[in-house]
């Protein structure tokens, strides 16, 4: 057997299994054909549109989550200031997160 086909077929069998193929000279092409798919232009266009929608949704969620994370951080900082556990900065620039790296927010 072709090594790729043998590896795929053998995953489903127990280690002590013996398999006999009556048409062994055709087994590679039969397995390759059975595990292949045909994609037409319409399916490819549909997949491309779906990926575009998915990408837009991921971008929207990243922006939303970034803002939620920044708001939560601000709330925590304000709570620490209110309890006297953190000195209030002289200006708002001091409250910008030293902890929340912009890379974290963009993830």
Residue pairs with C-beta under 8 A, 6 or more apart in sequence:
1 9
1 27
1 28
1 31
2 28
2 31
2 32
5 27
5 28
5 31
5 32
8 31
8 35
9 31
13 19
21 27
23 30
62 106
62 107
66 105
66 106
69 100
69 104
69 105
70 97
70 100
70 105
73 97
73 99
73 100
74 95
77 86
77 95
80 86
81 87
81 88
89 95
